[in-house]
């Protein structure tokens, strides 16, 4: 990390540095030397660029410190008998450094079995924390009841988490899935590839008007990835006793505001008057649900009921640019860097 963008500025490529470093020394007890194959680029990382991350689950990066997050790699050296040279592993926390060759603790990884290296990036997306966030958010906080023929709206719907959330809602029996995204290309992806019932491009369409057309019976569940004006428009169409799954607020990540940011006065009145349940969702609070949810996602994917999409940047030297583009909505699906 070369520099901080500042709490009220968008990150730029110049905030990231790329330089040679020494090959790791022989690993100590229960550590491994790994060769990084794929790294995950995620919105939550923006808070780690500030002096204070503002969250207790991810520490801020220091100037001159190596960026770290989730990744996949091959074991080159091991001092843990559970792992041997050649094993494919993925991280279980945010400590994997963005280096071609790095040292990881055996307690911060898990082995990947039954999947090729070419498919291993799925453990960073649909079979990783991203997929778990989308699925568990809908399952545990969505108040989904298949016999109610509910209408679900997902903002940031063409992003990694939104893709999973919308598809899982459909699998659980929701009648109508509507996605909100930033380009017509993304709208086509949602409707044609993910089989959403409709999509709204917030950059070229009137969101409030389009929701009235697409959701004449109102909105029952809103998976909120973005916040801001888009969420105000969705809330204005929500039914009594409906549910907001407050997953992310990417529209405010470059602003110095509390998380989650407060609603404007009109939206707050609607939430209160219509008894709308709006609570913050943090997937790490549901760690006990991870195994069963991964099994659900794996089965659905194997049966062709779930689609995974990745936007892949090539080369570790381009990781900073991949992050900046992801924060600008360039990606469709999961943003990955192939090292």
ZAPATOR-183445 format. One line per field, with one value per residue (C-alpha): x, y, z; chain; residue number from 1; residue in one letter. Coordinates in nm, 4 decimals, always signed. Example, Ala and Ser with C-alpha at 12.3 -4.5 7.8 and 13.67 -1.06 7.14 Angstrom:
! residues 2
x	[+1.2300/+1.3670] .
y	[-0.4500/-0.1060] .
z	[+0.7800/+0.7140] .
kette	[A/A] .
nr	[1/2] .
rest	[A/S] .
! end
This chain:
! residues 339
x	[+0.0000/+0.1635/-0.0847/-0.4360/-0.7098/-0.8619/-1.1979/-1.3896/-1.2073/-1.2208/-0.9160/-0.6736/-0.4101/-0.1423/-0.2504/-0.1007/+0.2640/+0.4197/+0.7775/+1.0091/+1.0625/+1.2740/+1.1649/+1.0295/+1.2597/+1.1855/+0.8532/+0.8373/+0.6190/+0.2668/+0.3402/+0.3596/+0.5199/+0.2627/+0.2569/-0.0417/-0.2632/-0.5715/-0.6578/-0.9987/-1.0826/-1.3755/-1.5593/-1.4928/-1.1250/-1.2015/-1.2404/-0.8935/-0.7391/-0.8347/-0.6365/-0.9183/-1.1108/-1.4198/-1.4986/-1.3764/-1.3430/-1.0784/-0.7807/-0.6559/-0.3472/-0.0394/+0.1501/+0.4193/+0.2392/+0.1619/-0.2062/-0.3784/-0.7107/-0.8520/-0.6596/-0.5886/-0.2488/-0.0303/+0.1754/+0.5505/+0.6837/+0.4996/+0.5746/+0.2240/+0.1653/-0.1915/-0.0556/+0.1973/+0.3746/+0.1358/-0.1815/-0.4235/-0.5389/-0.7615/-0.7651/-1.0216/-0.9403/-0.8120/-0.4417/-0.3087/-0.0569/-0.0682/+0.2636/+0.3484/+0.5268/+0.4213/+0.3960/+0.0604/-0.0354/-0.2004/-0.4885/-0.5725/-0.6265/-0.8192/-0.7412/-0.9324/-1.0266/-1.2080/-1.1566/-0.8983/-0.6670/-0.8582/-1.1793/-1.0240/-1.1128/-1.4720/-1.3668/-1.3202/-1.6614/-1.9657/-1.8020/-1.6322/-1.7346/-1.9010/-2.1347/-2.1983/-2.2914/-2.5461/-2.6974/-2.7045/-2.8312/-3.1348/-3.1838/-3.1424/-3.2558/-3.4839/-3.7942/-3.8501/-4.1704/-4.2288/-4.6076/-4.6246/-4.5012/-4.2679/-4.1021/-3.7305/-3.5198/-3.1397/-2.9199/-2.5662/-2.7280/-2.4575/-2.1852/-2.0518/-2.2798/-2.5887/-2.5691/-2.5843/-2.8521/-3.0927/-3.0419/-3.0812/-3.4026/-3.5390/-3.4319/-3.6190/-3.9413/-3.9726/-4.2091/-4.0203/-3.6519/-3.5609/-3.2011/-3.0652/-2.7271/-2.5290/-2.5199/-2.7440/-2.4857/-2.5349/-2.9134/-2.8908/-2.6687/-2.9192/-3.2170/-3.0591/-2.7957/-2.9315/-3.2990/-3.4012/-3.7548/-3.6393/-3.3505/-3.3152/-3.0161/-2.9912/-2.7620/-3.0030/-3.3466/-3.5699/-3.5397/-3.8554/-4.0648/-3.9231/-3.9831/-4.3459/-4.3744/-4.1882/-4.3257/-4.6929/-4.7643/-4.4771/-4.1469/-4.1333/-3.7567/-3.4761/-3.1160/-2.9315/-2.5725/-2.5489/-2.7532/-2.8017/-3.0680/-3.1225/-3.2212/-3.4523/-3.6299/-3.6672/-3.7923/-4.0622/-4.2093/-4.1808/-4.4869/-4.5919/-4.3884/-4.1345/-3.7624/-3.4413/-3.1260/-2.8662/-2.5589/-2.3496/-2.3546/-2.0938/-2.2308/-2.0985/-1.7668/-1.5739/-1.7450/-1.6770/-2.0144/-2.1065/-2.1892/-2.4621/-2.5428/-2.8746/-3.1695/-3.3033/-3.6094/-3.8642/-3.7272/-3.6967/-4.0642/-4.1664/-3.9633/-4.1336/-4.4863/-4.4806/-4.3028/-4.0218/-3.7552/-3.4157/-3.1211/-2.7514/-2.6340/-2.2828/-2.2113/-1.9361/-2.2087/-2.3367/-2.0182/-2.2123/-2.4152/-2.1121/-2.0829/-2.4513/-2.4731/-2.1630/-2.3172/-2.6377/-2.4461/-2.2259/-2.5266/-2.7181/-2.4131/-2.3492/-2.7119/-2.6892/-2.9241/-2.6638/-2.4534/-2.1149/-1.9602/-1.6069/-1.4248/-1.0570/-0.7602/-0.4197/-0.0975/-0.0283/+0.0976/-0.2602/-0.4242/-0.4525/-0.6190/-0.8567/-0.9597/-1.0183/-1.2247/-1.4302/-1.5122/-1.6290/-1.8607/-1.6517/-1.6866/-1.9702/-1.9825/-1.6770/-1.3630/-1.0577/-0.6880/-0.5095/-0.1539] .
y	[+0.0000/+0.3202/+0.5745/+0.6226/+0.7669/+0.9493/+0.8714/+1.0900/+0.9980/+0.7099/+0.4804/+0.5082/+0.2774/+0.5065/+0.3955/+0.0547/-0.0332/-0.3336/-0.4378/-0.7402/-0.9122/-1.1978/-1.5587/-1.6754/-1.8510/-2.2107/-2.2122/-2.2467/-2.4903/-2.5275/-2.2767/-2.3327/-2.1649/-2.1316/-2.0063/-1.7762/-1.8601/-1.6400/-1.3493/-1.2137/-0.8451/-0.7300/-0.4088/-0.4608/-0.3912/-0.0212/+0.0276/-0.1239/+0.1627/+0.4147/+0.4886/+0.3224/+0.0503/+0.1212/-0.2502/-0.5070/-0.7968/-0.6385/-0.4284/-0.1296/-0.1716/+0.0331/+0.2426/+0.0193/-0.2937/-0.5789/-0.5952/-0.9072/-1.0813/-1.4094/-1.6194/-1.9634/-2.1252/-2.4354/-2.5641/-2.5582/-2.6365/-2.7583/-2.8177/-2.9502/-3.3174/-3.2409/-3.0579/-3.1754/-3.0207/-2.9757/-2.9448/-2.6788/-2.4582/-2.1571/-1.9045/-1.9017/-1.5498/-1.2199/-1.2709/-1.4122/-1.1588/-1.0401/-1.1988/-1.4598/-1.6638/-1.6166/-1.7873/-1.8863/-2.0431/-2.3835/-2.2593/-1.9873/-2.2202/-2.5268/-2.7871/-2.7873/-3.1370/-3.2602/-2.9435/-2.8403/-2.5418/-2.3762/-2.3975/-2.3230/-1.9528/-2.0608/-2.1016/-1.7235/-1.6573/-1.8784/-2.1334/-1.8722/-1.5929/-1.4101/-1.6979/-1.7603/-1.3942/-1.3966/-1.7302/-1.6983/-1.3412/-1.4586/-1.7790/-1.6416/-1.2810/-1.2729/-1.4187/-1.6211/-1.8255/-2.0061/-2.0113/-1.6298/-1.5778/-1.3007/-1.0357/-0.9839/-0.6876/-0.7058/-0.3976/-0.4458/-0.7513/-0.8229/-0.8223/-1.1379/-1.1309/-1.0041/-1.2798/-1.5457/-1.3718/-1.3436/-1.6990/-1.8440/-1.6456/-1.8029/-2.1499/-2.0922/-2.0320/-1.6544/-1.5529/-1.2620/-1.1587/-0.8076/-0.6894/-0.3336/-0.2718/-0.0115/-0.1153/-0.2689/-0.5455/-0.6363/-0.6222/-0.8700/-1.0968/-1.0955/-1.1705/-1.4103/-1.5958/-1.5826/-1.5890/-1.2893/-1.1757/-0.8240/-0.5801/-0.2042/+0.0010/+0.2820/+0.4873/+0.5080/+0.4388/+0.5905/+0.3325/+0.4354/+0.4285/+0.0967/-0.0679/+0.0443/-0.1257/-0.4437/-0.4812/-0.3739/-0.5727/-0.4125/-0.5478/-0.8083/-0.8589/-0.6176/-0.7417/-0.4127/-0.3999/-0.0299/+0.2049/+0.5687/+0.6903/+0.3461/+0.2056/+0.5025/+0.4192/+0.0523/+0.1281/+0.3516/+0.0402/-0.1995/-0.3662/-0.3664/-0.6047/-0.6543/-0.7120/-0.5276/-0.7421/-0.4735/-0.6424/-0.3593/+0.0131/+0.0490/+0.3877/+0.5325/+0.3496/+0.6510/+0.8817/+0.9466/+0.8361/+0.5789/+0.2253/+0.1548/+0.5122/+0.6489/+0.6656/+0.9982/+1.1274/+1.0094/+0.6544/+0.6329/+0.7303/+0.4611/+0.1956/+0.2867/+0.3304/+0.0034/-0.1997/-0.2835/-0.4987/-0.3434/-0.4937/-0.5076/-0.8446/-0.9769/-1.3245/-1.3862/-1.4039/-1.7219/-1.9304/-2.2319/-2.2206/-2.2296/-2.6105/-2.6699/-2.3623/-2.4648/-2.8084/-2.6445/-2.4210/-2.7057/-2.9298/-2.6553/-2.5666/-2.9315/-2.9673/-2.6599/-2.4559/-2.1901/-1.9874/-1.8411/-1.5502/-1.4143/-1.1084/-1.2038/-0.9663/-1.1158/-1.0510/-0.9535/-0.6183/-0.5416/-0.6197/-0.2540/-0.1677/-0.4624/-0.3261/+0.0259/-0.1084/-0.3301/-0.0316/+0.1518/-0.1331/-0.2574/-0.6253/-0.8685/-1.1376/-1.2042/-0.9944/-1.2220/-1.1662/-1.4600/-1.4235] .
z	[+0.0000/-0.1235/+0.0078/+0.1383/-0.0836/+0.2136/+0.3658/+0.1190/-0.2032/-0.4467/-0.4534/-0.7450/-0.8894/-0.7406/-0.3905/-0.4715/-0.5231/-0.6975/-0.6258/-0.6078/-0.2747/-0.1445/-0.1641/+0.1757/+0.4179/+0.5162/+0.7025/+1.0797/+1.2706/+1.1231/+0.8472/+0.4717/+0.1725/-0.1047/-0.4606/-0.5062/-0.8028/-0.7582/-0.5305/-0.4422/-0.4869/-0.2722/-0.1707/+0.2029/+0.1305/+0.0816/+0.4568/+0.5103/+0.3126/+0.5829/+0.8989/+1.0907/+0.9081/+1.1165/+1.1490/+1.3972/+1.1518/+0.9244/+1.0311/+0.8361/+0.6173/+0.7036/+0.4501/+0.3025/+0.4210/+0.1826/+0.0904/+0.2229/+0.1727/+0.0436/-0.2085/-0.3569/-0.4054/-0.4282/-0.1380/-0.2076/+0.1425/+0.4507/+0.8183/+0.8813/+0.8076/+0.6984/+0.3923/+0.1378/-0.1590/-0.4488/-0.2416/-0.3570/-0.0665/-0.0104/+0.2722/+0.5509/+0.6701/+0.5284/+0.6033/+0.2739/+0.1429/-0.2162/-0.3125/-0.5732/-0.3038/+0.0571/+0.3957/+0.5442/+0.8761/+0.8484/+1.0642/+0.8114/+0.5140/+0.4066/+0.1434/-0.1833/-0.2953/-0.6030/-0.8073/-1.0651/-1.0349/-1.3200/-1.1158/-0.7781/-0.8009/-0.7324/-0.3682/-0.3617/-0.5140/-0.5167/-0.2815/-0.0642/+0.1694/-0.1195/-0.1996/+0.1679/+0.2146/-0.0661/+0.0299/+0.4085/+0.3878/+0.1939/+0.3925/+0.7438/+0.7192/+0.4162/+0.5803/+0.2623/+0.2501/-0.0786/-0.0413/-0.0284/-0.3890/-0.2772/-0.4923/-0.4286/-0.5428/-0.5380/-0.5802/-0.7055/-0.8600/-1.1172/-0.8539/-0.6937/-0.3903/-0.5704/-0.8306/-0.5621/-0.3553/-0.6464/-0.7653/-0.4148/-0.3633/-0.6808/-0.5656/-0.2390/-0.4297/-0.4636/-0.7427/-0.8915/-0.8822/-0.9994/-1.0214/-1.0205/-1.1875/-1.3809/-1.7488/-2.0119/-2.0526/-1.6868/-1.7263/-2.0139/-1.8044/-1.5170/-1.7391/-1.9899/-1.7873/-1.4321/-1.5372/-1.3260/-1.4059/-1.4787/-1.4467/-1.4045/-1.5191/-1.2665/-1.4906/-1.7845/-1.6349/-1.3704/-1.0922/-0.9103/-1.2276/-1.3488/-1.0111/-1.0246/-1.3639/-1.2701/-0.9157/-0.9296/-0.6118/-0.4225/-0.2917/-0.0141/+0.0235/-0.0638/-0.0664/-0.0288/-0.1542/-0.2389/-0.0184/-0.1197/-0.3625/-0.5104/-0.1738/-0.1131/-0.4389/-0.3465/+0.0050/-0.1442/-0.3106/-0.0163/+0.1341/+0.4976/+0.7156/+0.4348/+0.4858/+0.3985/+0.4127/+0.4793/+0.3324/+0.1869/+0.1128/-0.1593/-0.2671/+0.0611/+0.0942/-0.0336/+0.2165/+0.5837/+0.7194/+0.9854/+0.8774/+0.8103/+0.7113/+0.8371/+0.5986/+0.4807/+0.6612/+0.4046/+0.3888/+0.7657/+0.8001/+0.5505/+0.7323/+1.0582/+0.9200/+0.7238/+0.9928/+0.7510/+0.9117/+0.8271/+1.0117/+0.9348/+0.8041/+0.8743/+0.7416/+0.9983/+1.2614/+1.0955/+1.0866/+1.2143/+0.8907/+0.6590/+0.6090/+0.5335/+0.3084/+0.1098/+0.0647/-0.0636/-0.3061/-0.4302/-0.4980/-0.6774/-0.8887/-0.9806/-1.0866/-1.3108/-1.0921/-1.0071/-1.2501/-1.1549/-1.3425/-1.2999/-1.4270/-1.4355/-1.4436/-1.5243/-1.3362/-0.9773/-1.1039/-1.2134/-0.8778/-0.7772/-1.1056/-1.0641/-0.7243/-0.8595/-1.1500/-0.9186/-0.6985/-1.0130/-1.1140/-1.4051/-1.3141/-1.3785/-1.1111/-0.8997/-0.9555/-0.9529/-1.0229/-1.1801/-1.0539] .
kette	[A/A/A/A/A/A/A/A/A/A/A/A/A/A/A/A/A/A/A/A/A/A/A/A/A/A/A/A/A/A/A/A/A/A/A/A/A/A/A/A/A/A/A/A/A/A/A/A/A/A/A/A/A/A/A/A/A/A/A/A/A/A/A/A/A/A/A/A/A/A/A/A/A/A/A/A/A/A/A/A/A/A/A/A/A/A/A/A/A/A/A/A/A/A/A/A/A/A/A/A/A/A/A/A/A/A/A/A/A/A/A/A/A/A/A/A/A/A/A/A/A/A/A/A/A/A/A/A/A/A/A/A/A/A/A/A/A/A/A/A/A/A/A/A/A/A/A/A/A/A/A/A/A/A/A/A/A/A/A/A/A/A/A/A/A/A/A/A/A/A/A/A/A/A/A/A/A/A/A/A/A/A/A/A/A/A/A/A/A/A/A/A/A/A/A/A/A/A/A/A/A/A/A/A/A/A/A/A/A/A/A/A/A/A/A/A/A/A/A/A/A/A/A/A/A/A/A/A/A/A/A/A/A/A/A/A/A/A/A/A/A/A/A/A/A/A/A/A/A/A/A/A/A/A/A/A/A/A/A/A/A/A/A/A/A/A/A/A/A/A/A/A/A/A/A/A/A/A/A/A/A/A/A/A/A/A/A/A/A/A/A/A/A/A/A/A/A/A/A/A/A/A/A/A/A/A/A/A/A/A/A/A/A/A/A/A/A/A/A/A/A/A/A/A/A/A/A/A/A/A/A/A/A/A/A/A/A/A/A] .
nr	[1/2/3/4/5/6/7/8/9/10/11/12/13/14/15/16/17/18/19/20/21/22/23/24/25/26/27/28/29/30/31/32/33/34/35/36/37/38/39/40/41/42/43/44/45/46/47/48/49/50/51/52/53/54/55/56/57/58/59/60/61/62/63/64/65/66/67/68/69/70/71/72/73/74/75/76/77/78/79/80/81/82/83/84/85/86/87/88/89/90/91/92/93/94/95/96/97/98/99/100/101/102/103/104/105/106/107/108/109/110/111/112/113/114/115/116/117/118/119/120/121/122/123/124/125/126/127/128/129/130/131/132/133/134/135/136/137/138/139/140/141/142/143/144/145/146/147/148/149/150/151/152/153/154/155/156/157/158/159/160/161/162/163/164/165/166/167/168/169/170/171/172/173/174/175/176/177/178/179/180/181/182/183/184/185/186/187/188/189/190/191/192/193/194/195/196/197/198/199/200/201/202/203/204/205/206/207/208/209/210/211/212/213/214/215/216/217/218/219/220/221/222/223/224/225/226/227/228/229/230/231/232/233/234/235/236/237/238/239/240/241/242/243/244/245/246/247/248/249/250/251/252/253/254/255/256/257/258/259/260/261/262/263/264/265/266/267/268/269/270/271/272/273/274/275/276/277/278/279/280/281/282/283/284/285/286/287/288/289/290/291/292/293/294/295/296/297/298/299/300/301/302/303/304/305/306/307/308/309/310/311/312/313/314/315/316/317/318/319/320/321/322/323/324/325/326/327/328/329/330/331/332/333/334/335/336/337/338/339] .
rest	[X/X/X/X/X/X/X/X/X/X/X/X/X/X/X/X/X/X/X/X/X/X/X/X/X/X/X/X/X/X/X/X/X/X/X/X/X/X/X/X/X/X/X/X/X/X/X/X/X/X/X/X/X/X/X/X/X/X/X/X/X/X/X/X/X/X/X/X/X/X/X/X/X/X/X/X/X/X/X/X/X/X/X/X/X/X/X/X/X/X/X/X/X/X/X/X/X/X/X/X/X/X/X/X/X/X/X/X/X/X/X/X/X/X/X/X/X/X/X/X/X/X/X/X/X/X/X/X/X/X/X/X/X/X/X/X/X/X/X/X/X/X/X/X/X/X/X/X/X/X/X/X/X/X/X/X/X/X/X/X/X/X/X/X/X/X/X/X/X/X/X/X/X/X/X/X/X/X/X/X/X/X/X/X/X/X/X/X/X/X/X/X/X/X/X/X/X/X/X/X/X/X/X/X/X/X/X/X/X/X/X/X/X/X/X/X/X/X/X/X/X/X/X/X/X/X/X/X/X/X/X/X/X/X/X/X/X/X/X/X/X/X/X/X/X/X/X/X/X/X/X/X/X/X/X/X/X/X/X/X/X/X/X/X/X/X/X/X/X/X/X/X/X/X/X/X/X/X/X/X/X/X/X/X/X/X/X/X/X/X/X/X/X/X/X/X/X/X/X/X/X/X/X/X/X/X/X/X/X/X/X/X/X/X/X/X/X/X/X/X/X/X/X/X/X/X/X/X/X/X/X/X/X/X/X/X/X/X/X] .
! end
